[in-house]
Amino acid sequence: MPQIVQFIHPGPEHTKKTGVEWNYRIGHRRKFVQITGKSIDERSNLQSGKIDFWCEWEAHSKIIRSANQKAHLPGILFEPYLDLSYTEARDNTDPFVFGDQFYYCVCKQSYKTMKELENGSLIVFGSCIDNEFCIDTVFIVKSYTEYSRKKYEFLLEKTNSQYFHASIKPLFDKGGTDEAKYEEIISENTCEVNFDSSEKCYNAAGENNFRSYEGLMYSDSKEIFSFVPCNDSSITEGFERPSLKGLDEFFNPKLQQSLKIAKNVSTERIKEVWEEIRKQVLYQGLRLMVKTDLPEIRNN
């Protein structure tokens, strides 16, 4: 049966110093970005135009403007782009929430459950901010493709160039079959999780497969779908990442890192939880981003 996963990732925001160049070794951070896309409003209407939202994007970005200095509101508005001429060591982006298909590909997959998620599982990505679970991505698993360090380049044709170069290729560049580098890559994507030893599945002595999960999108299903909380770009102040309340069975508001996983959750219950999340995001004055343009590819 499917699972519900509370997925904690680092909450700090990228700054002018850290957010323009491709990030590496300072830790994953959030960006508040602007891009053209489609979103669902409180009346379930599909809107098109420029939208702003919180996400992970570790590749290059252009600063559109400094937003404000208020706590929890974005300090900078970024425009994401991808520089394919940049080949230095770099961090990957995960989850990838651009284009018409969301992906989740590696983080915390050193634990068995995250490589065994059933279709229909719900992953809610977010951060603990002032003892509240503040979310940035709601991901419904549609399907997956397995890959490894020896077999990953096929994903370029199967997915899109932006996802491949921003999320997959950085894991293996500067490494390849170099065992020491591969150990470093894996360790950077391993988080301390309070599971028993049988949960850990990374095999340092052998080959490790990972899953590139595809999200169920609005184009696939109007009843339940992956989305990112967003707002119209005309609202220049930006917005705080929405917090979830009243769902403590599945989401611990004080969880600072790692995961909380509920196993064997019925499809009906997952739909109920997803619907409550949807309502809370809309109630906080936001929309549901369901598709964007892909970040522009540049060769600087």
Secondary structure, DSSP 8 states (H G I E B T S, - for coil): ---EEEEE----B--HHHHSS---SS---BEEEEEEEEEE-TTS-EEEEEEEEEE---S-EEEEEE---STTS-SEEEEEEEETT--S-----SSB--TT--EE-STTTTBGGGGS--TT-EEEEEEEETTEEEEEEEEEEEEEEEEBTTB-TTHHHHS-HHHIIIIIHHHHTTTTT-HHHHHHHHHHT-------GGGB---TTS---EEEEEE--TTT-SSS--BEEEEETT-TT-----B--S-TTT--TT--SSEEEE-S--HHHHHHHHHHHHHHHHHTT-EEEEEE---EEE--
